Amino acid sequence: MMRVRVMTGVMACCAVAVLALGLVAPPSSAGERHAGIVKSVDQDRHQLVLDELGANAVQRTNTIRLSPDVAVMRSERDVYPVTFDKAYRAVPMKLSDIRAGDFVVIEMGDNRAEATRLVVTLAAGS
């Protein structure tokens, strides 16, 4: 009987903690994200055609407009990470380095009209 009361009390405390964290936690600063394989890049028009799997594994092709000052990075494994949450580092690169076949993650800006960050996670041919 005592064990049931203790377990009920622990579960109630956990439920309160989860609710409190949900109410106090700041909203995510990241906007909409897209991830997929690059089909083509138009540097002059600042556009990228992305082949991605959406909800329910529906394949779709999106044309994504890139902001003029888009941050382009390559995610690279750190051979000797200081901590496990820093196992990868972002290496800056140019938009001209993006190739068809690269797997990228794209973060859209607050207005969702233009991408503000593009990270190559797997380069084509690697």
Backbone as XML, in Angstrom:
<?xml version="1.0"?>
<chain id="A" units="angstrom">
  <residue number="1" name="MET">
    <atom name="N" x="0.823" y="-1.189" z="0.000"/>
    <atom name="CA" x="0.000" y="0.000" z="0.000"/>
    <atom name="C" x="0.870" y="1.257" z="0.000"/>
  </residue>
  <residue number="2" name="MET">
    <atom name="N" x="1.900" y="1.219" z="0.817"/>
    <atom name="CA" x="2.811" y="2.359" z="0.892"/>
    <atom name="C" x="3.534" y="2.552" z="-0.445"/>
  </residue>
  <residue number="3" name="ARG">
    <atom name="N" x="3.887" y="1.430" z="-1.079"/>
    <atom name="CA" x="4.586" y="1.483" z="-2.362"/>
    <atom name="C" x="3.718" y="2.141" z="-3.434"/>
  </residue>
  <residue number="4" name="VAL">
    <atom name="N" x="2.424" y="1.853" z="-3.417"/>
    <atom name="CA" x="1.505" y="2.450" z="-4.386"/>
    <atom name="C" x="1.418" y="3.958" z="-4.171"/>
  </residue>
  <residue number="5" name="ARG">
    <atom name="N" x="1.370" y="4.396" z="-2.935"/>
    <atom name="CA" x="1.316" y="5.833" z="-2.643"/>
    <atom name="C" x="2.588" y="6.541" z="-3.099"/>
  </residue>
  <residue number="6" name="VAL">
    <atom name="N" x="3.732" y="5.909" z="-2.873"/>
    <atom name="CA" x="5.002" y="6.507" z="-3.289"/>
    <atom name="C" x="5.051" y="6.612" z="-4.812"/>
  </residue>
  <residue number="7" name="MET">
    <atom name="N" x="4.676" y="5.558" z="-5.508"/>
    <atom name="CA" x="4.693" y="5.564" z="-6.974"/>
    <atom name="C" x="3.714" y="6.610" z="-7.518"/>
  </residue>
  <residue number="8" name="THR">
    <atom name="N" x="2.548" y="6.733" z="-6.912"/>
    <atom name="CA" x="1.577" y="7.736" z="-7.333"/>
    <atom name="C" x="2.132" y="9.135" z="-7.123"/>
  </residue>
  <residue number="9" name="GLY">
    <atom name="N" x="2.802" y="9.343" z="-6.009"/>
    <atom name="CA" x="3.411" y="10.647" z="-5.730"/>
    <atom name="C" x="4.520" y="10.981" z="-6.717"/>
  </residue>
  <residue number="10" name="VAL">
    <atom name="N" x="5.346" y="10.001" z="-7.061"/>
    <atom name="CA" x="6.428" y="10.220" z="-8.023"/>
    <atom name="C" x="5.855" y="10.555" z="-9.395"/>
  </residue>
  <residue number="11" name="MET">
    <atom name="N" x="4.838" y="9.820" z="-9.814"/>
    <atom name="CA" x="4.222" y="10.089" z="-11.125"/>
    <atom name="C" x="3.565" y="11.468" z="-11.144"/>
  </residue>
  <residue number="12" name="ALA">
    <atom name="N" x="2.953" y="11.869" z="-10.056"/>
    <atom name="CA" x="2.331" y="13.192" z="-9.989"/>
    <atom name="C" x="3.393" y="14.284" z="-10.067"/>
  </residue>
  <residue number="13" name="CYS">
    <atom name="N" x="4.511" y="14.094" z="-9.375"/>
    <atom name="CA" x="5.600" y="15.084" z="-9.438"/>
    <atom name="C" x="6.177" y="15.186" z="-10.843"/>
  </residue>
  <residue number="14" name="CYS">
    <atom name="N" x="6.326" y="14.053" z="-11.519"/>
    <atom name="CA" x="6.836" y="14.052" z="-12.898"/>
    <atom name="C" x="5.871" y="14.777" z="-13.824"/>
  </residue>
  <residue number="15" name="ALA">
    <atom name="N" x="4.576" y="14.544" z="-13.648"/>
    <atom name="CA" x="3.579" y="15.201" z="-14.495"/>
    <atom name="C" x="3.609" y="16.710" z="-14.286"/>
  </residue>
  <residue number="16" name="VAL">
    <atom name="N" x="3.737" y="17.153" z="-13.058"/>
    <atom name="CA" x="3.811" y="18.584" z="-12.766"/>
    <atom name="C" x="5.080" y="19.185" z="-13.373"/>
  </residue>
  <residue number="17" name="ALA">
    <atom name="N" x="6.200" y="18.476" z="-13.275"/>
    <atom name="CA" x="7.458" y="18.974" z="-13.841"/>
    <atom name="C" x="7.367" y="19.107" z="-15.348"/>
  </residue>
  <residue number="18" name="VAL">
    <atom name="N" x="6.781" y="18.124" z="-16.003"/>
    <atom name="CA" x="6.628" y="18.181" z="-17.466"/>
    <atom name="C" x="5.741" y="19.351" z="-17.858"/>
  </residue>
  <residue number="19" name="LEU">
    <atom name="N" x="4.647" y="19.538" z="-17.164"/>
    <atom name="CA" x="3.758" y="20.666" z="-17.461"/>
    <atom name="C" x="4.458" y="21.998" z="-17.222"/>
  </residue>
  <residue number="20" name="ALA">
    <atom name="N" x="5.204" y="22.098" z="-16.137"/>
    <atom name="CA" x="5.909" y="23.345" z="-15.834"/>
    <atom name="C" x="6.953" y="23.653" z="-16.896"/>
  </residue>
  <residue number="21" name="LEU">
    <atom name="N" x="7.693" y="22.655" z="-17.334"/>
    <atom name="CA" x="8.695" y="22.871" z="-18.376"/>
    <atom name="C" x="8.044" y="23.283" z="-19.686"/>
  </residue>
  <residue number="22" name="GLY">
    <atom name="N" x="6.915" y="22.698" z="-19.980"/>
    <atom name="CA" x="6.207" y="23.049" z="-21.214"/>
    <atom name="C" x="5.720" y="24.481" z="-21.203"/>
  </residue>
  <residue number="23" name="LEU">
    <atom name="N" x="5.349" y="24.995" z="-20.034"/>
    <atom name="CA" x="4.852" y="26.357" z="-19.943"/>
    <atom name="C" x="5.976" y="27.378" z="-19.863"/>
  </residue>
  <residue number="24" name="VAL">
    <atom name="N" x="7.138" y="26.987" z="-19.340"/>
    <atom name="CA" x="8.229" y="27.917" z="-19.130"/>
    <atom name="C" x="9.234" y="27.900" z="-20.282"/>
  </residue>
  <residue number="25" name="ALA">
    <atom name="N" x="9.353" y="26.785" z="-20.997"/>
    <atom name="CA" x="10.366" y="26.658" z="-22.039"/>
    <atom name="C" x="10.129" y="27.682" z="-23.138"/>
  </residue>
  <residue number="26" name="PRO">
    <atom name="N" x="11.203" y="28.336" z="-23.607"/>
    <atom name="CA" x="11.046" y="29.318" z="-24.669"/>
    <atom name="C" x="10.682" y="28.646" z="-25.982"/>
  </residue>
  <residue number="27" name="PRO">
    <atom name="N" x="9.955" y="29.354" z="-26.845"/>
    <atom name="CA" x="9.604" y="28.754" z="-28.129"/>
    <atom name="C" x="10.853" y="28.561" z="-28.979"/>
  </residue>
  <residue number="28" name="SER">
    <atom name="N" x="10.801" y="27.588" z="-29.864"/>
    <atom name="CA" x="11.939" y="27.302" z="-30.725"/>
    <atom name="C" x="12.193" y="28.467" z="-31.664"/>
  </residue>
  <residue number="29" name="SER">
    <atom name="N" x="13.462" y="28.841" z="-31.828"/>
    <atom name="CA" x="13.792" y="29.949" z="-32.711"/>
    <atom name="C" x="13.874" y="29.501" z="-34.165"/>
  </residue>
  <residue number="30" name="ALA">
    <atom name="N" x="13.953" y="28.205" z="-34.377"/>
    <atom name="CA" x="14.042" y="27.710" z="-35.746"/>
    <atom name="C" x="12.673" y="27.741" z="-36.402"/>
  </residue>
  <residue number="31" name="GLY">
    <atom name="N" x="12.646" y="28.182" z="-37.648"/>
    <atom name="CA" x="11.407" y="28.212" z="-38.402"/>
    <atom name="C" x="11.217" y="26.902" z="-39.139"/>
  </residue>
  <residue number="32" name="GLU">
    <atom name="N" x="10.602" y="26.991" z="-40.283"/>
    <atom name="CA" x="10.349" y="25.818" z="-41.106"/>
    <atom name="C" x="11.666" y="25.264" z="-41.642"/>
  </residue>
  <residue number="33" name="ARG">
    <atom name="N" x="11.731" y="23.946" z="-41.758"/>
    <atom name="CA" x="12.929" y="23.289" z="-42.282"/>
    <atom name="C" x="12.563" y="22.380" z="-43.437"/>
  </residue>
  <residue number="34" name="HIS">
    <atom name="N" x="13.505" y="22.257" z="-44.356"/>
    <atom name="CA" x="13.386" y="21.313" z="-45.463"/>
    <atom name="C" x="14.664" y="20.502" z="-45.497"/>
  </residue>
  <residue number="35" name="ALA">
    <atom name="N" x="14.562" y="19.226" z="-45.862"/>
    <atom name="CA" x="15.743" y="18.369" z="-45.991"/>
    <atom name="C" x="15.534" y="17.462" z="-47.185"/>
  </residue>
  <residue number="36" name="GLY">
    <atom name="N" x="16.583" y="17.328" z="-47.990"/>
    <atom name="CA" x="16.485" y="16.460" z="-49.150"/>
    <atom name="C" x="17.708" y="16.556" z="-50.029"/>
  </residue>
  <residue number="37" name="ILE">
    <atom name="N" x="17.570" y="16.017" z="-51.228"/>
    <atom name="CA" x="18.671" y="15.956" z="-52.180"/>
    <atom name="C" x="18.538" y="17.103" z="-53.181"/>
  </residue>
  <residue number="38" name="VAL">
    <atom name="N" x="19.638" y="17.810" z="-53.393"/>
    <atom name="CA" x="19.664" y="18.935" z="-54.324"/>
    <atom name="C" x="19.566" y="18.403" z="-55.754"/>
  </residue>
  <residue number="39" name="LYS">
    <atom name="N" x="18.612" y="18.950" z="-56.507"/>
    <atom name="CA" x="18.502" y="18.601" z="-57.927"/>
    <atom name="C" x="19.260" y="19.608" z="-58.779"/>
  </residue>
  <residue number="40" name="SER">
    <atom name="N" x="19.157" y="20.902" z="-58.417"/>
    <atom name="CA" x="19.878" y="21.946" z="-59.150"/>
    <atom name="C" x="19.985" y="23.201" z="-58.304"/>
  </residue>
  <residue number="41" name="VAL">
    <atom name="N" x="20.964" y="24.039" z="-58.643"/>
    <atom name="CA" x="21.179" y="25.315" z="-57.965"/>
    <atom name="C" x="21.302" y="26.390" z="-59.030"/>
  </residue>
  <residue number="42" name="ASP">
    <atom name="N" x="20.518" y="27.469" z="-58.895"/>
    <atom name="CA" x="20.613" y="28.625" z="-59.791"/>
    <atom name="C" x="21.159" y="29.779" z="-58.964"/>
  </residue>
  <residue number="43" name="GLN">
    <atom name="N" x="22.458" y="30.056" z="-59.117"/>
    <atom name="CA" x="23.098" y="31.084" z="-58.308"/>
    <atom name="C" x="22.617" y="32.481" z="-58.676"/>
  </residue>
  <residue number="44" name="ASP">
    <atom name="N" x="22.320" y="32.708" z="-59.950"/>
    <atom name="CA" x="21.888" y="34.031" z="-60.383"/>
    <atom name="C" x="20.529" y="34.404" z="-59.793"/>
  </residue>
  <residue number="45" name="ARG">
    <atom name="N" x="19.623" y="33.437" z="-59.730"/>
    <atom name="CA" x="18.275" y="33.700" z="-59.203"/>
    <atom name="C" x="18.157" y="33.364" z="-57.724"/>
  </residue>
  <residue number="46" name="HIS">
    <atom name="N" x="19.243" y="32.893" z="-57.121"/>
    <atom name="CA" x="19.252" y="32.492" z="-55.704"/>
    <atom name="C" x="18.140" y="31.484" z="-55.416"/>
  </residue>
  <residue number="47" name="GLN">
    <atom name="N" x="18.116" y="30.432" z="-56.234"/>
    <atom name="CA" x="17.119" y="29.383" z="-56.052"/>
    <atom name="C" x="17.786" y="28.019" z="-56.037"/>
  </residue>
  <residue number="48" name="LEU">
    <atom name="N" x="17.134" y="27.104" z="-55.337"/>
    <atom name="CA" x="17.617" y="25.741" z="-55.227"/>
    <atom name="C" x="16.418" y="24.816" z="-55.405"/>
  </residue>
  <residue number="49" name="VAL">
    <atom name="N" x="16.553" y="23.790" z="-56.236"/>
    <atom name="CA" x="15.489" y="22.800" z="-56.419"/>
    <atom name="C" x="15.858" y="21.600" z="-55.568"/>
  </residue>
  <residue number="50" name="LEU">
    <atom name="N" x="14.941" y="21.229" z="-54.678"/>
    <atom name="CA" x="15.185" y="20.198" z="-53.674"/>
    <atom name="C" x="14.182" y="19.068" z="-53.828"/>
  </residue>
  <residue number="51" name="ASP">
    <atom name="N" x="14.672" y="17.850" z="-53.844"/>
    <atom name="CA" x="13.837" y="16.656" z="-53.888"/>
    <atom name="C" x="13.770" y="16.125" z="-52.465"/>
  </residue>
  <residue number="52" name="GLU">
    <atom name="N" x="12.589" y="16.163" z="-51.844"/>
    <atom name="CA" x="12.477" y="15.757" z="-50.440"/>
    <atom name="C" x="11.302" y="14.835" z="-50.205"/>
  </residue>
  <residue number="53" name="LEU">
    <atom name="N" x="11.404" y="14.091" z="-49.106"/>
    <atom name="CA" x="10.302" y="13.250" z="-48.658"/>
    <atom name="C" x="9.539" y="14.028" z="-47.605"/>
  </residue>
  <residue number="54" name="GLY">
    <atom name="N" x="8.256" y="14.244" z="-47.864"/>
    <atom name="CA" x="7.441" y="14.998" z="-46.922"/>
    <atom name="C" x="6.704" y="14.083" z="-45.973"/>
  </residue>
  <residue number="55" name="ALA">
    <atom name="N" x="5.610" y="14.583" z="-45.442"/>
    <atom name="CA" x="4.782" y="13.822" z="-44.508"/>
    <atom name="C" x="4.250" y="12.564" z="-45.187"/>
  </residue>
  <residue number="56" name="ASN">
    <atom name="N" x="4.181" y="11.492" z="-44.454"/>
    <atom name="CA" x="3.701" y="10.202" z="-44.941"/>
    <atom name="C" x="4.538" y="9.676" z="-46.099"/>
  </residue>
  <residue number="57" name="ALA">
    <atom name="N" x="5.816" y="10.030" z="-46.127"/>
    <atom name="CA" x="6.775" y="9.566" z="-47.139"/>
    <atom name="C" x="6.339" y="9.907" z="-48.554"/>
  </residue>
  <residue number="58" name="VAL">
    <atom name="N" x="5.726" y="11.087" z="-48.719"/>
    <atom name="CA" x="5.329" y="11.552" z="-50.042"/>
    <atom name="C" x="6.498" y="12.341" z="-50.629"/>
  </residue>
  <residue number="59" name="GLN">
    <atom name="N" x="6.984" y="11.891" z="-51.788"/>
    <atom name="CA" x="8.104" y="12.566" z="-52.421"/>
    <atom name="C" x="7.598" y="13.794" z="-53.166"/>
  </residue>
  <residue number="60" name="ARG">
    <atom name="N" x="8.309" y="14.917" z="-52.996"/>
    <atom name="CA" x="7.923" y="16.142" z="-53.686"/>
    <atom name="C" x="9.171" y="16.932" z="-54.044"/>
  </residue>
  <residue number="61" name="THR">
    <atom name="N" x="9.031" y="17.767" z="-55.036"/>
    <atom name="CA" x="10.118" y="18.625" z="-55.485"/>
    <atom name="C" x="9.738" y="20.058" z="-55.173"/>
  </residue>
  <residue number="62" name="ASN">
    <atom name="N" x="10.607" y="20.757" z="-54.451"/>
    <atom name="CA" x="10.359" y="22.143" z="-54.053"/>
    <atom name="C" x="11.423" y="23.046" z="-54.643"/>
  </residue>
  <residue number="63" name="THR">
    <atom name="N" x="11.007" y="24.213" z="-55.093"/>
    <atom name="CA" x="11.940" y="25.259" z="-55.473"/>
    <atom name="C" x="12.009" y="26.216" z="-54.304"/>
  </residue>
  <residue number="64" name="ILE">
    <atom name="N" x="13.192" y="26.371" z="-53.750"/>
    <atom name="CA" x="13.372" y="27.175" z="-52.546"/>
    <atom name="C" x="14.209" y="28.398" z="-52.881"/>
  </residue>
  <residue number="65" name="ARG">
    <atom name="N" x="13.687" y="29.548" z="-52.513"/>
    <atom name="CA" x="14.416" y="30.801" z="-52.727"/>
    <atom name="C" x="15.373" y="31.021" z="-51.565"/>
  </residue>
  <residue number="66" name="LEU">
    <atom name="N" x="16.599" y="31.374" z="-51.883"/>
    <atom name="CA" x="17.628" y="31.604" z="-50.879"/>
    <atom name="C" x="17.809" y="33.097" z="-50.681"/>
  </residue>
  <residue number="67" name="SER">
    <atom name="N" x="17.984" y="33.518" z="-49.450"/>
    <atom name="CA" x="18.235" y="34.935" z="-49.196"/>
    <atom name="C" x="19.617" y="35.294" z="-49.745"/>
  </residue>
  <residue number="68" name="PRO">
    <atom name="N" x="19.823" y="36.562" z="-50.113"/>
    <atom name="CA" x="21.131" y="36.957" z="-50.654"/>
    <atom name="C" x="22.293" y="36.697" z="-49.693"/>
  </residue>
  <residue number="69" name="ASP">
    <atom name="N" x="22.019" y="36.723" z="-48.394"/>
    <atom name="CA" x="23.083" y="36.489" z="-47.414"/>
    <atom name="C" x="22.912" y="35.146" z="-46.695"/>
  </residue>
  <residue number="70" name="VAL">
    <atom name="N" x="22.476" y="34.138" z="-47.442"/>
    <atom name="CA" x="22.261" y="32.815" z="-46.866"/>
    <atom name="C" x="23.589" y="32.270" z="-46.322"/>
  </residue>
  <residue number="71" name="ALA">
    <atom name="N" x="23.538" y="31.684" z="-45.139"/>
    <atom name="CA" x="24.719" y="31.062" z="-44.533"/>
    <atom name="C" x="24.814" y="29.634" z="-45.055"/>
  </residue>
  <residue number="72" name="VAL">
    <atom name="N" x="25.870" y="29.347" z="-45.805"/>
    <atom name="CA" x="26.074" y="28.017" z="-46.378"/>
    <atom name="C" x="27.190" y="27.332" z="-45.599"/>
  </residue>
  <residue number="73" name="MET">
    <atom name="N" x="26.890" y="26.152" z="-45.078"/>
    <atom name="CA" x="27.850" y="25.420" z="-44.244"/>
    <atom name="C" x="27.880" y="23.951" z="-44.659"/>
  </residue>
  <residue number="74" name="ARG">
    <atom name="N" x="28.965" y="23.292" z="-44.297"/>
    <atom name="CA" x="29.081" y="21.851" z="-44.471"/>
    <atom name="C" x="29.266" y="21.248" z="-43.094"/>
  </residue>
  <residue number="75" name="SER">
    <atom name="N" x="28.454" y="20.281" z="-42.760"/>
    <atom name="CA" x="28.576" y="19.599" z="-41.478"/>
    <atom name="C" x="29.675" y="18.557" z="-41.598"/>
  </residue>
  <residue number="76" name="GLU">
    <atom name="N" x="30.669" y="18.673" z="-40.740"/>
    <atom name="CA" x="31.841" y="17.807" z="-40.822"/>
    <atom name="C" x="32.092" y="17.168" z="-39.464"/>
  </residue>
  <residue number="77" name="ARG">
    <atom name="N" x="32.347" y="15.883" z="-39.478"/>
    <atom name="CA" x="32.589" y="15.172" z="-38.215"/>
    <atom name="C" x="33.912" y="15.623" z="-37.606"/>
  </residue>
  <residue number="78" name="ASP">
    <atom name="N" x="33.870" y="15.912" z="-36.310"/>
    <atom name="CA" x="35.068" y="16.267" z="-35.573"/>
    <atom name="C" x="35.716" y="14.972" z="-35.094"/>
  </residue>
  <residue number="79" name="VAL">
    <atom name="N" x="36.942" y="14.744" z="-35.497"/>
    <atom name="CA" x="37.623" y="13.497" z="-35.159"/>
    <atom name="C" x="37.839" y="13.368" z="-33.654"/>
  </residue>
  <residue number="80" name="TYR">
    <atom name="N" x="38.160" y="14.478" z="-33.010"/>
    <atom name="CA" x="38.396" y="14.469" z="-31.565"/>
    <atom name="C" x="37.450" y="15.455" z="-30.878"/>
  </residue>
  <residue number="81" name="PRO">
    <atom name="N" x="36.174" y="15.097" z="-30.754"/>
    <atom name="CA" x="35.246" y="16.044" z="-30.121"/>
    <atom name="C" x="35.518" y="16.196" z="-28.634"/>
  </residue>
  <residue number="82" name="VAL">
    <atom name="N" x="35.293" y="17.406" z="-28.141"/>
    <atom name="CA" x="35.477" y="17.686" z="-26.721"/>
    <atom name="C" x="34.360" y="17.035" z="-25.923"/>
  </residue>
  <residue number="83" name="THR">
    <atom name="N" x="33.124" y="17.150" z="-26.424"/>
    <atom name="CA" x="31.969" y="16.512" z="-25.796"/>
    <atom name="C" x="31.141" y="15.844" z="-26.886"/>
  </residue>
  <residue number="84" name="PHE">
    <atom name="N" x="30.251" y="14.956" z="-26.494"/>
    <atom name="CA" x="29.455" y="14.223" z="-27.467"/>
    <atom name="C" x="28.478" y="15.109" z="-28.221"/>
  </residue>
  <residue number="85" name="ASP">
    <atom name="N" x="28.030" y="16.218" z="-27.623"/>
    <atom name="CA" x="27.099" y="17.095" z="-28.325"/>
    <atom name="C" x="27.819" y="17.989" z="-29.338"/>
  </residue>
  <residue number="86" name="LYS">
    <atom name="N" x="29.139" y="17.897" z="-29.392"/>
    <atom name="CA" x="29.921" y="18.677" z="-30.357"/>
    <atom name="C" x="30.680" y="17.740" z="-31.303"/>
  </residue>
  <residue number="87" name="ALA">
    <atom name="N" x="30.047" y="16.636" z="-31.703"/>
    <atom name="CA" x="30.698" y="15.649" z="-32.561"/>
    <atom name="C" x="30.829" y="16.138" z="-34.002"/>
  </residue>
  <residue number="88" name="TYR">
    <atom name="N" x="30.056" y="17.146" z="-34.380"/>
    <atom name="CA" x="30.120" y="17.704" z="-35.737"/>
    <atom name="C" x="30.372" y="19.197" z="-35.644"/>
  </residue>
  <residue number="89" name="ARG">
    <atom name="N" x="31.060" y="19.719" z="-36.639"/>
    <atom name="CA" x="31.297" y="21.159" z="-36.682"/>
    <atom name="C" x="30.826" y="21.688" z="-38.031"/>
  </residue>
  <residue number="90" name="ALA">
    <atom name="N" x="30.477" y="22.952" z="-38.065"/>
    <atom name="CA" x="30.012" y="23.602" z="-39.289"/>
    <atom name="C" x="31.179" y="24.324" z="-39.944"/>
  </residue>
  <residue number="91" name="VAL">
    <atom name="N" x="31.464" y="23.961" z="-41.178"/>
    <atom name="CA" x="32.552" y="24.568" z="-41.936"/>
    <atom name="C" x="31.929" y="25.460" z="-43.012"/>
  </residue>
  <residue number="92" name="PRO">
    <atom name="N" x="32.244" y="26.757" z="-43.025"/>
    <atom name="CA" x="31.658" y="27.659" z="-44.023"/>
    <atom name="C" x="32.064" y="27.260" z="-45.444"/>
  </residue>
  <residue number="93" name="MET">
    <atom name="N" x="31.142" y="27.437" z="-46.374"/>
    <atom name="CA" x="31.415" y="27.208" z="-47.785"/>
    <atom name="C" x="30.602" y="28.183" z="-48.620"/>
  </residue>
  <residue number="94" name="LYS">
    <atom name="N" x="30.820" y="28.183" z="-49.920"/>
    <atom name="CA" x="30.106" y="29.099" z="-50.811"/>
    <atom name="C" x="28.941" y="28.389" z="-51.487"/>
  </residue>
  <residue number="95" name="LEU">
    <atom name="N" x="27.985" y="29.167" z="-51.944"/>
    <atom name="CA" x="26.845" y="28.609" z="-52.652"/>
    <atom name="C" x="27.301" y="27.892" z="-53.917"/>
  </residue>
  <residue number="96" name="SER">
    <atom name="N" x="28.370" y="28.368" z="-54.523"/>
    <atom name="CA" x="28.884" y="27.744" z="-55.749"/>
    <atom name="C" x="29.442" y="26.342" z="-55.489"/>
  </residue>
  <residue number="97" name="ASP">
    <atom name="N" x="29.687" y="25.992" z="-54.217"/>
    <atom name="CA" x="30.196" y="24.665" z="-53.873"/>
    <atom name="C" x="29.087" y="23.614" z="-53.785"/>
  </residue>
  <residue number="98" name="ILE">
    <atom name="N" x="27.834" y="24.031" z="-53.762"/>
    <atom name="CA" x="26.707" y="23.098" z="-53.675"/>
    <atom name="C" x="26.534" y="22.418" z="-55.023"/>
  </residue>
  <residue number="99" name="ARG">
    <atom name="N" x="26.409" y="21.103" z="-55.021"/>
    <atom name="CA" x="26.279" y="20.313" z="-56.246"/>
    <atom name="C" x="24.993" y="19.493" z="-56.215"/>
  </residue>
  <residue number="100" name="ALA">
    <atom name="N" x="24.519" y="19.140" z="-57.400"/>
    <atom name="CA" x="23.376" y="18.226" z="-57.500"/>
    <atom name="C" x="23.775" y="16.906" z="-56.854"/>
  </residue>
  <residue number="101" name="GLY">
    <atom name="N" x="22.888" y="16.362" z="-56.050"/>
    <atom name="CA" x="23.153" y="15.114" z="-55.343"/>
    <atom name="C" x="23.550" y="15.308" z="-53.890"/>
  </residue>
  <residue number="102" name="ASP">
    <atom name="N" x="23.892" y="16.537" z="-53.489"/>
    <atom name="CA" x="24.205" y="16.812" z="-52.083"/>
    <atom name="C" x="22.931" y="16.682" z="-51.251"/>
  </residue>
  <residue number="103" name="PHE">
    <atom name="N" x="23.050" y="16.122" z="-50.054"/>
    <atom name="CA" x="21.924" y="16.094" z="-49.125"/>
    <atom name="C" x="22.058" y="17.311" z="-48.223"/>
  </residue>
  <residue number="104" name="VAL">
    <atom name="N" x="21.011" y="18.129" z="-48.179"/>
    <atom name="CA" x="21.077" y="19.381" z="-47.425"/>
    <atom name="C" x="19.901" y="19.519" z="-46.464"/>
  </residue>
  <residue number="105" name="VAL">
    <atom name="N" x="20.117" y="20.328" z="-45.444"/>
    <atom name="CA" x="19.057" y="20.756" z="-44.531"/>
    <atom name="C" x="18.967" y="22.266" z="-44.679"/>
  </residue>
  <residue number="106" name="ILE">
    <atom name="N" x="17.762" y="22.758" z="-44.931"/>
    <atom name="CA" x="17.556" y="24.182" z="-45.183"/>
    <atom name="C" x="16.633" y="24.744" z="-44.119"/>
  </residue>
  <residue number="107" name="GLU">
    <atom name="N" x="17.064" y="25.844" z="-43.487"/>
    <atom name="CA" x="16.238" y="26.527" z="-42.501"/>
    <atom name="C" x="15.681" y="27.789" z="-43.140"/>
  </residue>
  <residue number="108" name="MET">
    <atom name="N" x="14.379" y="27.921" z="-43.072"/>
    <atom name="CA" x="13.715" y="29.091" z="-43.629"/>
    <atom name="C" x="13.758" y="30.224" z="-42.613"/>
  </residue>
  <residue number="109" name="GLY">
    <atom name="N" x="13.684" y="31.441" z="-43.102"/>
    <atom name="CA" x="13.677" y="32.609" z="-42.231"/>
    <atom name="C" x="12.342" y="32.776" z="-41.541"/>
  </residue>
  <residue number="110" name="ASP">
    <atom name="N" x="12.219" y="33.843" z="-40.778"/>
    <atom name="CA" x="10.982" y="34.102" z="-40.042"/>
    <atom name="C" x="9.792" y="34.308" z="-40.966"/>
  </residue>
  <residue number="111" name="ASN">
    <atom name="N" x="10.032" y="34.912" z="-42.137"/>
    <atom name="CA" x="8.917" y="35.156" z="-43.057"/>
    <atom name="C" x="8.621" y="33.950" z="-43.935"/>
  </residue>
  <residue number="112" name="ARG">
    <atom name="N" x="9.438" y="32.901" z="-43.852"/>
    <atom name="CA" x="9.276" y="31.651" z="-44.590"/>
    <atom name="C" x="9.328" y="31.810" z="-46.102"/>
  </residue>
  <residue number="113" name="ALA">
    <atom name="N" x="9.713" y="32.969" z="-46.582"/>
    <atom name="CA" x="9.791" y="33.188" z="-48.022"/>
    <atom name="C" x="11.181" y="32.854" z="-48.552"/>
  </residue>
  <residue number="114" name="GLU">
    <atom name="N" x="12.206" y="33.021" z="-47.714"/>
    <atom name="CA" x="13.573" y="32.786" z="-48.138"/>
    <atom name="C" x="14.319" y="31.957" z="-47.101"/>
  </residue>
  <residue number="115" name="ALA">
    <atom name="N" x="15.219" y="31.119" z="-47.601"/>
    <atom name="CA" x="16.060" y="30.322" z="-46.711"/>
    <atom name="C" x="17.189" y="31.194" z="-46.175"/>
  </residue>
  <residue number="116" name="THR">
    <atom name="N" x="17.464" y="31.066" z="-44.897"/>
    <atom name="CA" x="18.522" y="31.844" z="-44.273"/>
    <atom name="C" x="19.760" y="31.007" z="-43.952"/>
  </residue>
  <residue number="117" name="ARG">
    <atom name="N" x="19.588" y="29.674" z="-43.931"/>
    <atom name="CA" x="20.721" y="28.806" z="-43.587"/>
    <atom name="C" x="20.600" y="27.515" z="-44.378"/>
  </residue>
  <residue number="118" name="LEU">
    <atom name="N" x="21.724" y="27.070" z="-44.928"/>
    <atom name="CA" x="21.767" y="25.853" z="-45.723"/>
    <atom name="C" x="22.963" y="25.048" z="-45.238"/>
  </residue>
  <residue number="119" name="VAL">
    <atom name="N" x="22.732" y="23.793" z="-44.827"/>
    <atom name="CA" x="23.808" y="22.947" z="-44.304"/>
    <atom name="C" x="23.881" y="21.686" z="-45.145"/>
  </residue>
  <residue number="120" name="VAL">
    <atom name="N" x="25.044" y="21.431" z="-45.723"/>
    <atom name="CA" x="25.279" y="20.202" z="-46.471"/>
    <atom name="C" x="25.693" y="19.141" z="-45.470"/>
  </residue>
  <residue number="121" name="THR">
    <atom name="N" x="24.890" y="18.089" z="-45.367"/>
    <atom name="CA" x="25.209" y="17.032" z="-44.405"/>
    <atom name="C" x="25.895" y="15.846" z="-45.063"/>
  </residue>
  <residue number="122" name="LEU">
    <atom name="N" x="25.688" y="15.647" z="-46.365"/>
    <atom name="CA" x="26.331" y="14.571" z="-47.092"/>
    <atom name="C" x="26.569" y="15.018" z="-48.514"/>
  </residue>
  <residue number="123" name="ALA">
    <atom name="N" x="27.831" y="15.131" z="-48.889"/>
    <atom name="CA" x="28.170" y="15.581" z="-50.234"/>
    <atom name="C" x="27.990" y="14.446" z="-51.226"/>
  </residue>
  <residue number="124" name="ALA">
    <atom name="N" x="27.592" y="14.797" z="-52.442"/>
    <atom name="CA" x="27.415" y="13.802" z="-53.500"/>
    <atom name="C" x="28.726" y="13.117" z="-53.787"/>
  </residue>
  <residue number="125" name="GLY">
    <atom name="N" x="28.677" y="11.817" z="-53.943"/>
    <atom name="CA" x="29.879" y="11.064" z="-54.272"/>
    <atom name="C" x="30.759" y="10.702" z="-53.090"/>
  </residue>
  <residue number="126" name="SER">
    <atom name="N" x="30.299" y="11.008" z="-51.881"/>
    <atom name="CA" x="31.141" y="10.676" z="-50.720"/>
    <atom name="C" x="30.617" y="9.453" z="-50.017"/>
  </residue>
</chain>
